[in-house]
Amino acid sequence: MDASGSFGILSGHADFLTSLTISVVSWKTDADVRRYCAVRRGVLSIDAGQRLSVATREAVLGDDLATLDEKVIARFRADLDTERAERVGSVHLELMALRQIVSHLRGDAIGFGGAS
């Protein structure tokens, strides 16, 4: 590992297992084409000195670092928007439930959605 936190793995490397934080994994294909993958947490392993595997729940593939950067930012923004919408929906459901509880405690007997 160098000062940037990067490290390289050559063919024939000893079996290896490490955890990943937010990382960019790059590799060369058999056709000598470099590929990239941004991951948010995961596990990287080397098996039999030849097979590299990454297990993660979140990954974004890219052909070059510039477009990968754009894809990751777009994905994070979309995920953030989805999380916000889910939170709003959750709060709305909680408020409806609280209204129902208060209504029943007062004896108003208002049904779901405001219907009696």
CYANA upper distance limits for C-alpha pairs under 8 A (distance plus 0.5 A):
  1 MET  CA      5 GLY  CA      6.19
  1 MET  CA      6 SER  CA      5.88
  1 MET  CA      7 PHE  CA      4.97
  1 MET  CA      8 GLY  CA      8.20
  2 ASP  CA      6 SER  CA      6.12
  2 ASP  CA      7 PHE  CA      6.94
  9 ILE  CA     13 HIS  CA      6.91
 11 SER  CA     49 GLY  CA      6.34
 11 SER  CA     50 GLN  CA      6.13
 12 GLY  CA     48 ALA  CA      7.84
 12 GLY  CA     49 GLY  CA      4.52
 12 GLY  CA     50 GLN  CA      6.54
 13 HIS  CA     46 ILE  CA      8.01
 13 HIS  CA     48 ALA  CA      8.31
 13 HIS  CA     49 GLY  CA      4.97
 13 HIS  CA     50 GLN  CA      7.87
 14 ALA  CA     46 ILE  CA      7.87
 14 ALA  CA     47 ASP  CA      8.26
 14 ALA  CA     48 ALA  CA      7.56
 14 ALA  CA     49 GLY  CA      5.96
 15 ASP  CA     45 SER  CA      7.81
 15 ASP  CA     46 ILE  CA      5.53
 15 ASP  CA     47 ASP  CA      5.61
 15 ASP  CA     48 ALA  CA      6.49
 15 ASP  CA     49 GLY  CA      6.48
 16 PHE  CA     44 LEU  CA      8.44
 16 PHE  CA     45 SER  CA      5.83
 16 PHE  CA     46 ILE  CA      5.39
 16 PHE  CA     47 ASP  CA      7.56
 17 LEU  CA     43 VAL  CA      7.61
 17 LEU  CA     44 LEU  CA      6.25
 17 LEU  CA     45 SER  CA      4.85
 17 LEU  CA     46 ILE  CA      7.04
 18 THR  CA     43 VAL  CA      6.29
 18 THR  CA     44 LEU  CA      5.90
 18 THR  CA     45 SER  CA      7.02
 19 SER  CA     41 ARG  CA      7.85
 19 SER  CA     42 GLY  CA      6.32
 19 SER  CA     43 VAL  CA      4.95
 19 SER  CA     44 LEU  CA      6.70
 20 LEU  CA     39 VAL  CA      8.39
 20 LEU  CA     40 ARG  CA      8.10
 20 LEU  CA     41 ARG  CA      5.58
 20 LEU  CA     42 GLY  CA      5.45
 20 LEU  CA     43 VAL  CA      6.13
 20 LEU  CA     44 LEU  CA      7.36
 21 THR  CA     39 VAL  CA      8.14
 21 THR  CA     40 ARG  CA      6.45
 21 THR  CA     41 ARG  CA      4.83
 21 THR  CA     42 GLY  CA      7.25
 22 ILE  CA     38 ALA  CA      7.91
 22 ILE  CA     39 VAL  CA      6.20
 22 ILE  CA     40 ARG  CA      4.86
 22 ILE  CA     41 ARG  CA      6.06
 23 SER  CA     38 ALA  CA      6.22
 23 SER  CA     39 VAL  CA      5.86
 23 SER  CA     40 ARG  CA      7.01
 23 SER  CA     41 ARG  CA      8.01
 24 VAL  CA     36 TYR  CA      7.21
 24 VAL  CA     37 CYS  CA      6.05
 24 VAL  CA     38 ALA  CA      4.83
 24 VAL  CA     39 VAL  CA      6.75
 25 VAL  CA     36 TYR  CA      6.21
 25 VAL  CA     37 CYS  CA      5.70
 25 VAL  CA     38 ALA  CA      6.82
 25 VAL  CA     39 VAL  CA      8.13
 26 SER  CA     34 ARG  CA      7.30
 26 SER  CA     35 ARG  CA      6.08
 26 SER  CA     36 TYR  CA      4.90
 26 SER  CA     37 CYS  CA      6.89
 27 TRP  CA     34 ARG  CA      6.04
 27 TRP  CA     35 ARG  CA      6.03
 27 TRP  CA     36 TYR  CA      7.19
 28 LYS  CA     32 ASP  CA      5.76
 28 LYS  CA     33 VAL  CA      5.68
 28 LYS  CA     34 ARG  CA      4.84
 28 LYS  CA     35 ARG  CA      6.70
 29 THR  CA     33 VAL  CA      5.71
 29 THR  CA     34 ARG  CA      6.93
 29 THR  CA     35 ARG  CA      7.86
 34 ARG  CA     63 ASP  CA      7.69
 34 ARG  CA     64 ASP  CA      8.34
 35 ARG  CA     61 LEU  CA      8.25
 35 ARG  CA     62 GLY  CA      6.87
 35 ARG  CA     63 ASP  CA      5.64
 35 ARG  CA     64 ASP  CA      7.27
 36 TYR  CA     61 LEU  CA      6.38
 36 TYR  CA     62 GLY  CA      5.63
 36 TYR  CA     63 ASP  CA      6.55
 36 TYR  CA     64 ASP  CA      7.01
 36 TYR  CA     65 LEU  CA      7.50
 36 TYR  CA     68 LEU  CA      7.99
 37 CYS  CA     59 ALA  CA      6.94
 37 CYS  CA     60 VAL  CA      5.98
 37 CYS  CA     61 LEU  CA      4.87
 37 CYS  CA     62 GLY  CA      6.48
 37 CYS  CA     68 LEU  CA      8.18
 38 ALA  CA     59 ALA  CA      6.03
 38 ALA  CA     60 VAL  CA      5.69
 38 ALA  CA     61 LEU  CA      7.03
 38 ALA  CA     68 LEU  CA      7.98
 38 ALA  CA     72 VAL  CA      7.89
 39 VAL  CA     56 THR  CA      7.36
 39 VAL  CA     58 GLU  CA      6.21
 39 VAL  CA     59 ALA  CA      4.96
 39 VAL  CA     60 VAL  CA      7.13
 40 ARG  CA     56 THR  CA      7.75
 40 ARG  CA     57 ARG  CA      8.09
 40 ARG  CA     58 GLU  CA      6.07
 40 ARG  CA     59 ALA  CA      7.16
 41 ARG  CA     56 THR  CA      6.78
 41 ARG  CA     57 ARG  CA      8.16
 41 ARG  CA     58 GLU  CA      7.99
 42 GLY  CA     54 VAL  CA      7.30
 42 GLY  CA     55 ALA  CA      5.92
 42 GLY  CA     56 THR  CA      4.79
 42 GLY  CA     57 ARG  CA      7.73
 43 VAL  CA     54 VAL  CA      6.08
 43 VAL  CA     55 ALA  CA      5.69
 43 VAL  CA     56 THR  CA      7.11
 44 LEU  CA     52 LEU  CA      7.72
 44 LEU  CA     53 SER  CA      6.21
 44 LEU  CA     54 VAL  CA      4.97
 44 LEU  CA     55 ALA  CA      7.07
 45 SER  CA     52 LEU  CA      6.27
 45 SER  CA     53 SER  CA      5.76
 45 SER  CA     54 VAL  CA      6.97
 46 ILE  CA     50 GLN  CA      7.32
 46 ILE  CA     51 ARG  CA      6.04
 46 ILE  CA     52 LEU  CA      5.16
 46 ILE  CA     53 SER  CA      7.00
 47 ASP  CA     51 ARG  CA      5.60
 47 ASP  CA     52 LEU  CA      7.09
 60 VAL  CA     68 LEU  CA      7.85
 60 VAL  CA     71 LYS  CA      7.74
 60 VAL  CA     72 VAL  CA      7.05
 61 LEU  CA     68 LEU  CA      7.41
 62 GLY  CA     67 THR  CA      7.12
 62 GLY  CA     68 LEU  CA      5.38
 62 GLY  CA     71 LYS  CA      8.47
 63 ASP  CA     67 THR  CA      7.82
 63 ASP  CA     68 LEU  CA      7.69
 64 ASP  CA     68 LEU  CA      6.60
 65 LEU  CA     69 ASP  CA      6.53
 66 ALA  CA     70 GLU  CA      7.16
 67 THR  CA     71 LYS  CA      6.63
 68 LEU  CA     72 VAL  CA      6.55
 69 ASP  CA     73 ILE  CA      6.76
 70 GLU  CA     74 ALA  CA      6.66
 71 LYS  CA     75 ARG  CA      6.54
 72 VAL  CA     76 PHE  CA      6.57
 73 ILE  CA     77 ARG  CA      6.66
 74 ALA  CA     78 ALA  CA      6.65
 75 ARG  CA     79 ASP  CA      6.54
 76 PHE  CA     80 LEU  CA      6.54
 77 ARG  CA     81 ASP  CA      6.69
 78 ALA  CA     82 THR  CA      6.69
 79 ASP  CA     83 GLU  CA      6.61
 80 LEU  CA     84 ARG  CA      6.69
 81 ASP  CA     85 ALA  CA      6.75
 82 THR  CA     86 GLU  CA      6.65
 83 GLU  CA     87 ARG  CA      6.66
 84 ARG  CA     88 VAL  CA      6.75
 85 ALA  CA     89 GLY  CA      6.71
 86 GLU  CA     90 SER  CA      6.57
 87 ARG  CA     91 VAL  CA      6.62
 88 VAL  CA     92 HIS  CA      6.63
 89 GLY  CA     93 LEU  CA      6.80
 90 SER  CA     94 GLU  CA      6.73
 91 VAL  CA     95 LEU  CA      6.63
 92 HIS  CA     96 MET  CA      6.76
 93 LEU  CA     97 ALA  CA      6.70
 94 GLU  CA     98 LEU  CA      6.67
 95 LEU  CA     99 ARG  CA      6.62
 96 MET  CA    100 GLN  CA      6.77
 97 ALA  CA    101 ILE  CA      6.76
 98 LEU  CA    102 VAL  CA      6.62
 99 ARG  CA    103 SER  CA      6.40
100 GLN  CA    104 HIS  CA      6.63
100 GLN  CA    110 ILE  CA      7.70
100 GLN  CA    111 GLY  CA      8.11
100 GLN  CA    112 PHE  CA      7.88
101 ILE  CA    105 LEU  CA      6.61
102 VAL  CA    106 ARG  CA      6.64
103 SER  CA    107 GLY  CA      6.59
103 SER  CA    108 ASP  CA      5.66
103 SER  CA    109 ALA  CA      6.59
103 SER  CA    110 ILE  CA      6.85
104 HIS  CA    108 ASP  CA      6.45
104 HIS  CA    109 ALA  CA      5.97
104 HIS  CA    110 ILE  CA      8.01
109 ALA  CA    116 SER  CA      7.26
110 ILE  CA    114 GLY  CA      6.45
110 ILE  CA    115 ALA  CA      6.61
110 ILE  CA    116 SER  CA      5.29
111 GLY  CA    115 ALA  CA      5.43
111 GLY  CA    116 SER  CA      5.37
